[in-house]
Amino acid sequence: MDFVSIFVVNNWKYQIFFIIKQYHFIVVELRRLLQELGDQKIPFLGPTDQGYQQLWDSSYAGLVLRRSCSVPVELHSHVQAAFLTLRKKGCLLRDLVRVRDRDVFTAVSRALLGEPGHTYRYLDTRLFTKPLGLGDNEKPVAQLKHSLSDYHIEDKENQEDRCSQPSSPCLCTGPVKFNVTLLNFMDPAAMSHIKEEPYCGMGKMAVGWHHDENLVTHSPVAVYSYSCYMAPGEASSDPSISERSYWRIGLKVAWDIHTPGLMLPLESGDCYYMRDDLNSTHQHCVLAGDTARFSSTHRVAECSKGTLTYIQSRCQEALSNLRTDPETGSHSLLALLPTTLQLCEEIHNEVEFEWLRQYWFQGRRYTRFCRWWSRPMEQLESDWRLLETMVGQLRHRHISVTYVISFERYHFRLFEFDTTIKKSLTIRQIIMIP
């Protein structure tokens, strides 16, 4: 094996070892906690339980509730009408994600709205934004985003009105700009089976325990909840009945089986915020109510490697090492330094596995009602073909490229980059190769 191959293989071996070590720690720690818990359940408190407010103040201070009555009635009406229209037009789709080494479809139908050219990655799936506010149906959601952002930076006095949770002061005083909005829809009546929440016994679970991924550290998450066929603020007069008929949010301290969990029922039109380090130190789940539900989750996604501008600049960085003869059109490499070749291969893999495969496999579904991404992805595919040419130059110069390692859906695969197979295929055909 030549020096180039040894250099790259050693680098990838280190990364693989580090990831496996982290995974091993999580498995061992989870097993230890489950053994300690045994057949018991982690206790949890709801609004009707004694000590609920004290638990909220002491262990869940980053959770802030904004009651539906503090949101303008007109905004409620516009946003909820927009939700129903987007669903009627088929804009909300289920995603194929990776959970515990299995590919599964989400129970929740989703669409991602946001800044043009932004993406959001979760559970090894990249979602491509539908630019927020370009269509009439998205404008109310954009207005809601601004309303939630403005509310987040209001001072403590404005939060302590009669409709807000008085015990959770705003600790983040700086401005916040939500750059992605994840719309969700789920109808429990249409589900053949809804899993029970396993650790606390909180009830039917629409979305399992998790941290929201790929967010700017300590950035807030704002969620607006709309239960269909229930007016904003509508509640049952019997608390014991209404508590489980509502959609609810469950929270627990991560890696802690001793601190009781917290269950927060949501009336239609309520908003809640997860602020400061709550998302990183705690886990949350979504518990199903009796009605269908829409929600819009507004986030500050960590987009340093998730924008169209970023991946385009990466392509140009790699292609700067490719020279094209103006007379013959033939290609040649300008430099053969190991670090340069490694960078080229890393960018080549990133374009193919993180963008093109993700787009042609799932993102392209949205082109029937939003074609914003079509032309940029065609250009990205064209750049990818030039990157293929660069890899072919390595083969032509008898430099081994069998070291390429792809990290795809948590599987490590060592494969030979055989250009004789790929040269006649488009990226859309290549993604079908197992």
C-alpha positions as CSV (number, residue, x, y, z in Angstrom):
1,M,0.0,0.0,0.0
2,D,1.4,3.4,-1.0
3,F,2.0,6.4,1.3
4,V,-1.3,8.1,0.3
5,S,-3.3,5.0,1.2
6,I,-1.6,4.6,4.6
7,F,-2.1,8.2,5.5
8,V,-5.8,8.2,4.8
9,V,-6.5,4.8,6.3
10,N,-4.8,5.7,9.6
11,N,-6.9,8.9,9.7
12,W,-10.2,7.0,9.2
13,K,-9.2,4.3,11.6
14,Y,-8.9,6.9,14.4
15,Q,-12.3,8.4,13.6
16,I,-13.9,5.0,13.5
17,F,-12.3,4.0,16.8
18,F,-13.5,7.2,18.5
19,I,-17.1,6.7,17.3
20,I,-17.2,3.1,18.4
21,K,-15.8,4.0,21.8
22,Q,-18.5,6.6,22.3
23,Y,-21.2,4.1,21.2
24,H,-19.8,1.5,23.6
25,F,-20.0,3.9,26.5
26,I,-23.6,4.7,25.8
27,V,-24.6,1.0,25.6
28,V,-22.8,0.2,28.9
29,E,-24.2,3.2,30.7
30,L,-27.8,2.4,29.5
31,R,-27.5,-1.2,30.6
32,R,-26.3,-0.1,34.0
33,L,-29.2,2.2,34.5
34,L,-31.8,-0.3,33.4
35,Q,-30.4,-2.9,35.7
36,E,-30.6,-0.5,38.6
37,L,-34.1,0.5,37.7
38,G,-35.2,-3.2,37.4
39,D,-39.0,-3.6,37.1
40,Q,-39.7,-0.2,38.6
41,K,-40.8,2.9,36.8
42,I,-39.2,6.4,37.0
43,P,-41.7,8.5,38.9
44,F,-43.2,11.5,37.1
45,L,-45.4,14.4,38.1
46,G,-48.3,16.2,36.2
47,P,-50.1,19.4,37.0
48,T,-52.5,17.8,39.4
49,D,-49.7,16.2,41.5
50,Q,-48.3,17.8,44.7
51,G,-44.9,19.2,44.2
52,Y,-45.3,19.7,40.4
53,Q,-44.4,23.4,40.4
54,Q,-41.5,22.8,42.8
55,L,-40.1,20.1,40.5
56,W,-40.5,22.3,37.5
57,D,-38.6,25.2,39.2
58,S,-35.8,23.0,40.5
59,S,-35.1,20.5,37.7
60,Y,-36.8,21.9,34.5
61,A,-36.2,25.6,34.8
62,G,-35.4,25.9,31.1
63,L,-38.9,24.9,30.1
64,V,-41.2,27.9,29.5
65,L,-44.9,27.7,28.7
66,R,-46.7,30.4,26.7
67,R,-50.5,29.9,26.9
68,S,-52.6,30.1,23.8
69,C,-54.4,33.2,25.1
70,S,-51.2,35.3,24.8
71,V,-51.0,34.6,21.0
72,P,-53.2,36.9,18.9
73,V,-56.5,35.2,17.8
74,E,-55.9,36.2,14.2
75,L,-52.5,34.6,14.1
76,H,-54.0,31.4,15.5
77,S,-56.5,31.4,12.7
78,H,-54.0,32.0,9.9
79,V,-51.4,29.5,11.1
80,Q,-53.9,26.7,11.7
81,A,-55.5,27.3,8.3
82,A,-52.0,27.1,6.7
83,F,-51.3,23.8,8.5
84,L,-54.5,22.3,7.1
85,T,-53.8,23.6,3.6
86,L,-50.3,22.3,3.5
87,R,-51.5,18.8,4.6
88,K,-54.3,18.9,2.0
89,K,-51.8,19.6,-0.7
90,G,-49.7,16.6,0.3
91,C,-46.7,18.7,1.6
92,L,-46.2,16.7,4.8
93,L,-44.4,13.4,4.2
94,R,-43.0,10.6,6.4
95,D,-39.2,10.4,6.5
96,L,-37.1,7.3,6.4
97,V,-34.7,7.5,9.3
98,R,-32.1,5.4,11.1
99,V,-33.0,4.3,14.6
100,R,-31.0,1.6,16.5
101,D,-29.5,0.2,13.3
102,R,-32.9,-0.1,11.6
103,D,-34.3,2.0,8.8
104,V,-37.9,3.0,9.8
105,F,-40.5,5.5,8.6
106,T,-41.4,8.1,11.1
107,A,-44.9,7.9,12.5
108,V,-45.1,11.7,12.1
109,S,-45.5,13.4,8.7
110,R,-43.2,16.3,8.2
111,A,-42.0,19.2,6.1
112,L,-39.1,21.5,6.6
113,L,-39.4,25.2,6.1
114,G,-36.6,27.7,6.5
115,E,-34.0,30.0,5.0
116,P,-33.3,29.3,1.3
117,G,-30.5,26.9,0.8
118,H,-30.5,25.5,4.4
119,T,-30.8,21.9,5.3
120,Y,-31.4,20.1,8.6
121,R,-30.0,16.7,9.5
122,Y,-31.5,14.3,12.1
123,L,-31.3,10.6,12.6
124,D,-28.9,10.3,9.6
125,T,-31.4,11.9,7.3
126,R,-30.9,15.3,5.6
127,L,-34.1,17.4,5.0
128,F,-34.1,20.2,2.5
129,T,-35.9,23.4,3.3
130,K,-38.9,24.7,1.5
131,P,-38.0,28.5,1.6
132,L,-40.2,30.0,4.2
133,G,-42.6,32.7,3.1
134,L,-42.4,32.3,-0.6
135,G,-45.9,31.0,-0.9
136,D,-49.1,32.2,0.7
137,N,-49.4,29.1,2.8
138,E,-46.0,29.6,4.4
139,K,-46.5,33.3,5.3
140,P,-48.5,32.7,8.5
141,V,-45.8,30.2,9.6
142,A,-43.2,32.9,9.0
143,Q,-45.3,35.3,11.1
144,L,-45.5,32.7,13.9
145,K,-41.8,32.3,13.8
146,H,-41.2,36.0,14.3
147,S,-43.8,36.1,17.1
148,L,-42.1,33.2,18.9
149,S,-38.7,34.8,18.4
150,D,-39.9,38.2,19.8
151,Y,-41.5,36.5,22.8
152,H,-38.3,34.7,23.6
153,I,-36.3,37.9,24.1
154,E,-39.0,39.8,26.1
155,D,-38.0,40.6,29.7
156,K,-39.2,38.8,32.8
157,E,-42.0,41.3,33.5
158,N,-43.6,40.7,30.2
159,Q,-43.5,36.9,30.7
160,E,-45.2,37.0,34.1
161,D,-48.6,37.9,32.8
162,R,-51.7,35.8,33.6
163,C,-51.3,33.6,30.6
164,S,-47.6,32.6,31.1
165,Q,-45.9,30.2,33.4
166,P,-44.6,32.6,36.1
167,S,-41.8,30.5,37.5
168,S,-39.5,30.2,34.5
169,P,-37.6,33.5,33.8
170,C,-36.0,34.2,30.5
171,L,-32.3,33.6,30.9
172,C,-31.4,34.3,27.2
173,T,-31.6,38.1,26.7
174,G,-29.9,38.3,23.3
175,P,-31.7,38.1,20.0
176,V,-32.5,34.8,18.5
177,K,-33.1,33.9,14.8
178,F,-34.8,30.6,14.1
179,N,-33.5,29.4,10.7
180,V,-35.5,26.2,10.3
181,T,-39.1,25.3,11.1
182,L,-40.1,21.6,11.2
183,L,-43.8,21.1,10.6
184,N,-45.3,17.9,12.1
185,F,-48.6,16.1,11.8
186,M,-49.9,13.0,13.4
187,D,-53.4,11.4,13.8
188,P,-53.4,8.7,16.5
189,A,-56.7,7.3,15.1
190,A,-54.9,6.5,11.8
191,M,-52.1,4.5,13.6
192,S,-52.5,0.8,14.0
193,H,-50.2,0.7,17.0
194,I,-48.8,3.4,19.3
195,K,-46.0,2.4,21.6
196,E,-46.4,2.9,25.4
197,E,-43.9,5.2,27.0
198,P,-41.5,2.6,28.6
199,Y,-39.7,4.3,31.5
200,C,-42.3,6.4,33.4
201,G,-45.6,5.0,32.3
202,M,-46.8,8.3,30.9
203,G,-49.1,6.8,28.3
204,K,-49.2,6.5,24.5
205,M,-46.0,7.9,22.9
206,A,-46.1,9.6,19.5
207,V,-42.4,10.5,19.5
208,G,-39.9,8.7,21.6
209,W,-37.3,10.1,24.1
210,H,-34.7,12.2,22.4
211,H,-32.6,15.3,22.3
212,D,-33.1,17.6,19.3
213,E,-30.0,17.2,17.1
214,N,-27.7,19.5,15.3
215,L,-28.6,22.8,17.0
216,V,-26.5,25.7,18.0
217,T,-25.3,25.1,21.5
218,H,-27.8,26.4,24.2
219,S,-30.0,27.9,21.5
220,P,-33.8,27.9,22.2
221,V,-36.3,25.6,20.7
222,A,-39.9,27.0,20.3
223,V,-42.9,24.7,19.6
224,Y,-46.4,25.7,18.7
225,S,-49.1,23.0,19.2
226,Y,-52.4,22.8,17.4
227,S,-54.9,20.0,18.3
228,C,-57.4,19.7,15.4
229,Y,-61.1,20.0,16.2
230,M,-60.3,21.8,19.4
231,A,-60.4,25.6,19.8
232,P,-57.4,27.4,21.3
233,G,-57.6,27.2,25.1
234,E,-60.4,24.7,25.0
235,A,-60.3,22.3,28.0
236,S,-62.3,19.7,29.8
237,S,-63.8,20.7,33.1
238,D,-62.6,17.5,34.6
239,P,-58.8,17.6,35.1
240,S,-58.5,13.9,35.4
241,I,-60.1,13.4,32.0
242,S,-58.5,16.3,30.2
243,E,-54.9,15.5,31.3
244,R,-54.5,12.4,29.1
245,S,-56.9,13.5,26.4
246,Y,-54.5,16.3,25.7
247,W,-51.3,16.0,23.8
248,R,-48.5,16.3,26.3
249,I,-44.8,16.8,26.5
250,G,-42.8,14.4,28.7
251,L,-39.4,15.5,30.0
252,K,-36.7,13.7,32.1
253,V,-33.1,14.4,33.1
254,A,-30.8,12.5,30.8
255,W,-29.0,9.5,32.4
256,D,-30.9,10.0,35.7
257,I,-33.4,7.5,37.1
258,H,-33.9,9.3,40.4
259,T,-35.2,12.7,39.5
260,P,-38.9,12.5,38.7
261,G,-40.0,13.2,35.1
262,L,-42.3,16.1,34.2
263,M,-45.5,15.9,32.1
264,L,-46.9,19.1,30.6
265,P,-50.3,18.9,28.9
266,L,-50.8,21.3,26.0
267,E,-54.0,23.0,25.1
268,S,-54.5,23.7,21.4
269,G,-52.6,26.9,20.6
270,D,-50.1,26.6,23.4
271,C,-46.4,27.3,22.8
272,Y,-43.5,26.0,24.8
273,Y,-39.8,26.8,24.8
274,M,-36.8,24.7,25.7
275,R,-34.1,27.2,26.7
276,D,-30.5,27.4,27.8
277,D,-29.0,23.8,28.2
278,L,-32.4,22.0,28.7
279,N,-32.2,20.2,25.3
280,S,-28.7,18.9,26.0
281,T,-29.1,17.9,29.6
282,H,-32.7,16.6,29.4
283,Q,-34.6,14.3,27.0
284,H,-38.2,14.9,25.9
285,C,-40.9,12.9,24.2
286,V,-44.3,13.6,22.7
287,L,-47.3,11.8,24.2
288,A,-50.4,11.3,22.0
289,G,-53.8,12.8,22.8
290,D,-57.2,12.0,21.5
291,T,-57.2,14.2,18.5
292,A,-55.0,14.8,15.5
293,R,-52.2,17.3,16.0
294,F,-50.0,19.7,14.1
295,S,-46.9,21.3,15.6
296,S,-44.3,23.7,14.3
297,T,-40.9,23.4,15.9
298,H,-38.7,26.4,15.4
299,R,-35.0,25.8,15.8
300,V,-31.6,27.5,15.4
301,A,-29.9,24.7,13.4
302,E,-26.2,24.3,13.3
303,C,-25.7,24.9,9.6
304,S,-21.9,25.4,9.3
305,K,-21.9,22.3,7.1
306,G,-25.6,22.3,6.1
307,T,-26.1,25.0,3.5
308,L,-26.0,25.1,-0.3
309,T,-23.3,27.8,-0.1
310,Y,-21.1,25.6,2.1
311,I,-21.2,22.5,-0.2
312,Q,-20.7,24.6,-3.3
313,S,-17.6,26.2,-1.8
314,R,-16.3,22.7,-0.9
315,C,-16.7,21.6,-4.5
316,Q,-14.8,24.6,-5.8
317,E,-12.1,23.9,-3.2
318,A,-11.6,20.4,-4.6
319,L,-12.0,21.4,-8.2
320,S,-9.3,24.0,-7.9
321,N,-6.9,21.1,-8.1
322,L,-8.3,20.1,-11.5
323,R,-6.8,21.5,-14.7
324,T,-8.7,21.3,-18.0
325,D,-6.8,21.6,-21.3
326,P,-8.5,24.4,-23.3
327,E,-7.6,22.7,-26.6
328,T,-8.3,19.0,-25.9
329,G,-10.7,19.3,-23.0
330,S,-8.7,16.6,-21.1
331,H,-8.3,16.8,-17.3
332,S,-5.2,16.5,-15.1
333,L,-4.4,17.1,-11.5
334,L,-2.3,20.1,-10.4
335,A,-1.0,18.6,-7.2
336,L,-0.5,15.1,-5.8
337,L,0.3,15.9,-2.2
338,P,-1.3,13.3,0.2
339,T,-3.2,16.0,2.1
340,T,-4.6,17.4,-1.2
341,L,-5.7,14.1,-2.4
342,Q,-7.3,13.2,0.9
343,L,-9.2,16.5,0.9
344,C,-10.4,15.8,-2.7
345,E,-11.7,12.3,-1.7
346,E,-13.4,13.6,1.5
347,I,-15.2,16.3,-0.5
348,H,-16.1,13.8,-3.2
349,N,-17.7,11.5,-0.6
350,E,-19.4,14.4,1.2
351,V,-21.1,15.6,-2.0
352,E,-22.2,12.1,-3.0
353,F,-23.3,10.6,0.4
354,E,-24.4,13.7,2.3
355,W,-26.1,15.6,-0.5
356,L,-26.8,13.9,-3.8
357,R,-27.9,10.5,-2.4
358,Q,-29.9,12.2,0.3
359,Y,-31.6,14.5,-2.2
360,W,-32.4,11.9,-4.8
361,F,-33.6,9.4,-2.2
362,Q,-35.9,11.7,-0.2
363,G,-35.5,15.4,-0.9
364,R,-36.7,15.1,-4.5
365,R,-40.2,14.1,-3.3
366,Y,-40.9,17.8,-2.6
367,T,-40.2,19.0,-6.1
368,R,-43.9,18.6,-7.1
369,F,-44.7,21.7,-4.9
370,C,-41.3,23.4,-4.6
371,R,-38.7,23.3,-7.3
372,W,-36.2,25.7,-5.5
373,W,-33.6,22.9,-5.1
374,S,-33.8,21.4,-8.6
375,R,-31.3,23.6,-10.4
376,P,-28.7,23.8,-7.6
377,M,-28.7,20.0,-7.2
378,E,-28.3,19.6,-11.0
379,Q,-25.2,21.8,-10.7
380,L,-24.0,19.9,-7.7
381,E,-24.3,16.7,-9.7
382,S,-22.3,18.2,-12.5
383,D,-19.5,19.1,-10.0
384,W,-19.7,15.6,-8.7
385,R,-18.9,14.2,-12.2
386,L,-15.8,16.4,-12.3
387,L,-14.8,15.0,-8.9
388,E,-15.3,11.5,-10.4
389,T,-12.9,12.6,-13.1
390,M,-10.3,13.5,-10.4
391,V,-10.6,10.1,-8.8
392,G,-10.2,8.6,-12.2
393,Q,-6.9,10.6,-12.6
394,L,-5.7,8.9,-9.4
395,R,-6.4,5.5,-10.9
396,H,-4.8,6.5,-14.2
397,R,-1.6,7.4,-12.2
398,H,-1.7,4.0,-10.4
399,I,-2.4,5.5,-7.0
400,S,-4.5,3.1,-4.9
401,V,-7.9,4.4,-4.0
402,T,-9.1,1.3,-2.3
403,Y,-8.9,3.0,1.1
404,V,-12.1,5.0,0.7
405,I,-14.4,4.5,3.7
406,S,-18.0,5.6,3.6
407,F,-19.9,6.4,6.8
408,E,-23.4,5.8,5.6
409,R,-26.3,5.2,8.0
410,Y,-24.0,4.1,10.8
411,H,-22.5,1.3,8.7
412,F,-18.7,1.4,8.0
413,R,-17.9,0.0,4.6
414,L,-14.5,-0.4,3.0
415,F,-15.0,-0.5,-0.7
416,E,-13.0,-0.1,-3.9
417,F,-13.9,2.9,-5.9
418,D,-14.3,1.2,-9.2
419,T,-14.7,3.9,-11.9
420,T,-15.3,1.2,-14.5
421,I,-18.7,0.5,-12.8
422,K,-19.7,4.1,-12.1
423,K,-18.6,5.9,-15.2
424,S,-21.7,5.1,-17.2
425,L,-24.2,5.6,-14.4
426,T,-25.9,8.7,-13.0
427,I,-25.9,9.4,-9.3
428,R,-29.6,8.5,-9.3
429,Q,-28.8,5.0,-10.5
430,I,-25.7,4.7,-8.3
431,I,-27.8,5.2,-5.1
432,M,-29.5,1.9,-5.9
433,I,-26.2,0.0,-5.7
434,P,-26.3,-1.9,-2.4
